[in-house]
Amino acid sequence: MSSRSLATPPAMSPRRTIEKRSRAPLGHLMLSHALKDAGFEGEIRIDEKTLERYATDESIFHIVPQIVLLPRSVKDVQIAVRVVKQESAEFPSLSLTARAAGTGLGGGSLSDSIVIDIKEHLNEIIKIDKKAGHVSVTAYAGTMWRDIEKALKEYDRYLPPYPASKHICTIGGAVANNAAGPDSLRYGHVADWVESLEVVLDDGEVYDVRPLSYKEFRTLQKSKNALARVAKEVLTLVEKNEAAVHKARPKTKKNSAGYALWDVVAPSVAEWKKGKGSFDLTRLFSGGQGTIGVITKVTMRTEPIAKEVSLVAVPVFDLAAASKVVLEALRYDPINIEVFDALTYDSAMKNPQFFKDRLPSLDYYRVLLSMYTTFHVRWGRRLPEFVLLVTLDDKYLAEKRFKKEEIINLMRGKGGRGARLIVNPYEKQIYWQIRDASYSLSKLLDPNKRPAAFLEDMTVPPEHMARFFADIKALLKKYNVTAAVHGHGGNGHFHFYPLLDFKSQATPALIVKMAEEFFDTAVKYGGNICGEHNDGIIRTPHLGKMFSKATIGLFETVEHIFDPADIFNPGKKVHPRFDVKESIRHTN
Ligand SMILES: Cc1cc2nc3c(=O)[nH]c(=O)nc-3n(C[C@H](O)[C@H](O)[C@H](O)COP(=O)(O)OP(=O)(O)OC[C@H]3O[C@@H](n4cnc5c(N)ncnc54)[C@H](O)[C@@H]3O)c2cc1C
């Protein structure tokens, strides 16, 4: 490391940024040969159909890669990294973007250079380890979350930070995004459950990354490898900037923006050197969006499945009451507090076919009956602004001698007048069916528009959620845009999906304008623009709203320590290089 201030950005000259932008197709053609010569045994695809498939994910962007690689082994990933690093010296536009299931909402897996698909072949559970009540699971990064969940069920265990997309996403994508989900209210993000990771660093070697004691760190330093180097440089960075690093930690409970430098050394560098806590680089790979290396294997802790739980549904007709009800519910350490809005429920009622496709026939009729009874009888044909779903842990309530009926009465007193314990299994199903399908239901609101993911990750402290929500409603009105909303109410975390026509030429400019104003509103309430979906293309240019210039300088230094040639997924998290307006898709 040079003598320049560690908090300042690394040597990323403007010239180099421009070089990175201009593509050099020749480099990509030669790369195919170079890969094969180096022993790459996976697939190398350049046909238009494949490139088009990888040009989109669940985000609003469309960026066509030049090559798609489908490695068959970890060795193939290593070869790809080595070859890209070597060739990038001559062709600086070359880069390598890892992709898993492509369900990311911010464009994190899109690239105009090389995409390496980790899901196609690297998708097996390696082992489930059971030791003295501790169960962990190790899988290749491309393994589907649902497959791991199914395997763990046999042990009565699960991965608590499961995202709502657990049926369609991979474990590696979830780690790289530092995803979170309903139960994160109690159990935190994916990063909190990572035990260790196998990663390929920029030298093309495979490393085992796990929390280290000071003694283990010193042992690592005896080897002269890339992991020892990056570990040393990250430690120096944190040590020199420790107060600033901790000050930069976002105030909201949920966050996947930036690099979580504040979690790397715990409890502090001084205490760690005295033998307490750990130095943990998994905290940077988790949420790193593939910008500092490629994750090949993931080991995660698990938790017993809570069996004794109660669901309380709280329709909230008066927006001002929403914060009060949530704050009341939070006093009982619920497993989750989920939320969906009136538009979502309305869409569910108007699209019964949606549920017919998902439920066995008898269940379908019972669930539908319950849905209409709730609207017509229980709610008196008025749609609530929100429905809050509160999952209480019965064992915890018994331990603390809390009475469910009293809790429900207290929630009613805070404005959730219709709060009810849901015991009927079909009524339970409607609520969870609607919540789980909220995003898909919003796609049915207008067939000529697409629910646009760019305001979908704002989170505010729950005490401000009613005022924040009122401001957002006013802004939507100002822009004359409809947006269904759902999310994780206990964390004040809302997924707004404005319905926009991507065929309209006016849409890109509208998105850019709306993002500015809506993100400012979240920040105004002490909130965060990136609760769990990560920075990607959409939020990276806005990180200055959440972090100081000096903090962004620290993030840039982190990226540079791991990836001095900038080969890993450039333009995400730091140094935004995609023009948001130009990269927006033109189809709905
Ligand atoms: C309907 C729907 C619901 C969703 N609900 C949630 C939710 O509740 N919570 C939540 O957090 N997210 C949610 N998401 C967003 C997304 O599904 C998750 O973030 C998911 O974990 C991404 O996994 P993936 O396998 O699709 O990864 P991808 O989208 O393929 O990749 C995500 C990022 O990780 C990087 N990456 C992928 N694999 C690797 C690797 N092996 N090494 C290094 N980097 C890698 C990519 O470059 C990209 O930047 C939702 C999305 C949809 C469409």
The ligand as an SDF file (V2000), in Angstrom:
LIG
                    3D

 53 58  0  0  0  0  0  0  0  0999 V2000
  -40.0250  -12.0600   -6.8340 C   0  0  0  0  0  0  0  0  0  0  0  0
  -38.7220  -11.6820   -6.2020 C   0  0  0  0  0  0  0  0  0  0  0  0
  -38.6470  -11.6110   -4.8180 C   0  0  0  0  0  0  0  0  0  0  0  0
  -37.4440  -11.2540   -4.1990 C   0  0  0  0  0  0  0  0  0  0  0  0
  -37.3960  -11.2270   -2.8440 N   0  0  0  0  0  0  0  0  0  0  0  0
  -36.2480  -10.9270   -2.2180 C   0  0  0  0  0  0  0  0  0  0  0  0
  -36.1840  -10.8950   -0.7950 C   0  0  0  0  0  0  0  0  0  0  0  0
  -37.1470  -11.1620   -0.0840 O   0  0  0  0  0  0  0  0  0  0  0  0
  -35.0060  -10.5590   -0.2360 N   0  0  0  0  0  0  0  0  0  0  0  0
  -33.8930  -10.2870   -0.9670 C   0  0  0  0  0  0  0  0  0  0  0  0
  -32.8580  -10.0010   -0.3890 O   0  0  0  0  0  0  0  0  0  0  0  0
  -33.9310  -10.3150   -2.3170 N   0  0  0  0  0  0  0  0  0  0  0  0
  -35.0610  -10.6300   -2.9540 C   0  0  0  0  0  0  0  0  0  0  0  0
  -35.1010  -10.6570   -4.3280 N   0  0  0  0  0  0  0  0  0  0  0  0
  -33.8680  -10.3420   -5.0880 C   0  0  0  0  0  0  0  0  0  0  0  0
  -33.0260  -11.6040   -5.4420 C   0  0  0  0  0  0  0  0  0  0  0  0
  -33.8740  -12.6710   -5.7020 O   0  0  0  0  0  0  0  0  0  0  0  0
  -32.0890  -12.0300   -4.3420 C   0  0  0  0  0  0  0  0  0  0  0  0
  -31.1620  -11.0610   -4.0350 O   0  0  0  0  0  0  0  0  0  0  0  0
  -31.3450  -13.3470   -4.6600 C   0  0  0  0  0  0  0  0  0  0  0  0
  -30.7060  -13.7770   -3.5190 O   0  0  0  0  0  0  0  0  0  0  0  0
  -30.3640  -13.2620   -5.8040 C   0  0  0  0  0  0  0  0  0  0  0  0
  -29.9650  -14.5830   -6.1060 O   0  0  0  0  0  0  0  0  0  0  0  0
  -29.6470  -15.0690   -7.5930 P   0  0  0  0  0  0  0  0  0  0  0  0
  -29.2140  -16.4780   -7.4790 O   0  0  0  0  0  0  0  0  0  0  0  0
  -30.7720  -14.7920   -8.4840 O   0  0  0  0  0  0  0  0  0  0  0  0
  -28.4140  -14.1190   -7.9190 O   0  0  0  0  0  0  0  0  0  0  0  0
  -28.1310  -13.2180   -9.2180 P   0  0  0  0  0  0  0  0  0  0  0  0
  -29.2380  -12.2690   -9.4230 O   0  0  0  0  0  0  0  0  0  0  0  0
  -27.7370  -14.0610  -10.3540 O   0  0  0  0  0  0  0  0  0  0  0  0
  -26.8370  -12.4310   -8.7070 O   0  0  0  0  0  0  0  0  0  0  0  0
  -26.9230  -11.4970   -7.6690 C   0  0  0  0  0  0  0  0  0  0  0  0
  -25.5710  -10.7810   -7.5020 C   0  0  0  0  0  0  0  0  0  0  0  0
  -24.6100  -11.6710   -6.9810 O   0  0  0  0  0  0  0  0  0  0  0  0
  -23.5010  -11.8130   -7.8670 C   0  0  0  0  0  0  0  0  0  0  0  0
  -23.1550  -13.2280   -7.8370 N   0  0  0  0  0  0  0  0  0  0  0  0
  -23.9500  -14.2660   -8.1700 C   0  0  0  0  0  0  0  0  0  0  0  0
  -23.3170  -15.4160   -7.9580 N   0  0  0  0  0  0  0  0  0  0  0  0
  -22.0910  -15.1110   -7.4870 C   0  0  0  0  0  0  0  0  0  0  0  0
  -20.9520  -15.8800   -7.1050 C   0  0  0  0  0  0  0  0  0  0  0  0
  -20.9610  -17.2070   -7.1500 N   0  0  0  0  0  0  0  0  0  0  0  0
  -19.8550  -15.2160   -6.6760 N   0  0  0  0  0  0  0  0  0  0  0  0
  -19.8300  -13.8730   -6.6220 C   0  0  0  0  0  0  0  0  0  0  0  0
  -20.8630  -13.1120   -6.9840 N   0  0  0  0  0  0  0  0  0  0  0  0
  -21.9780  -13.7200   -7.4070 C   0  0  0  0  0  0  0  0  0  0  0  0
  -23.9830  -11.3100   -9.2110 C   0  0  0  0  0  0  0  0  0  0  0  0
  -22.9230  -10.7540   -9.9650 O   0  0  0  0  0  0  0  0  0  0  0  0
  -24.9890  -10.2560   -8.8010 C   0  0  0  0  0  0  0  0  0  0  0  0
  -24.3190   -9.0630   -8.5500 O   0  0  0  0  0  0  0  0  0  0  0  0
  -36.2980  -10.9640   -4.9760 C   0  0  0  0  0  0  0  0  0  0  0  0
  -36.3750  -11.0370   -6.3740 C   0  0  0  0  0  0  0  0  0  0  0  0
  -37.5710  -11.3940   -6.9800 C   0  0  0  0  0  0  0  0  0  0  0  0
  -37.6230  -11.4740   -8.4680 C   0  0  0  0  0  0  0  0  0  0  0  0
  1  2  1  0
  2  3  1  0
  2 52  2  0
  3  4  2  0
  4  5  1  0
  4 50  1  0
  5  6  2  0
  6  7  1  0
  6 13  1  0
  7  8  2  0
  7  9  1  0
  9 10  1  0
 10 11  2  0
 10 12  1  0
 12 13  2  0
 13 14  1  0
 14 15  1  0
 14 50  1  0
 15 16  1  0
 16 17  1  0
 16 18  1  0
 18 19  1  0
 18 20  1  0
 20 21  1  0
 20 22  1  0
 22 23  1  0
 23 24  1  0
 24 25  2  0
 24 26  1  0
 24 27  1  0
 27 28  1  0
 28 29  2  0
 28 30  1  0
 28 31  1  0
 31 32  1  0
 32 33  1  0
 33 34  1  0
 33 48  1  0
 34 35  1  0
 35 36  1  0
 35 46  1  0
 36 37  1  0
 36 45  1  0
 37 38  2  0
 38 39  1  0
 39 40  1  0
 39 45  2  0
 40 41  1  0
 40 42  2  0
 42 43  1  0
 43 44  2  0
 44 45  1  0
 46 47  1  0
 46 48  1  0
 48 49  1  0
 50 51  2  0
 51 52  1  0
 52 53  1  0
M  END
$$$$
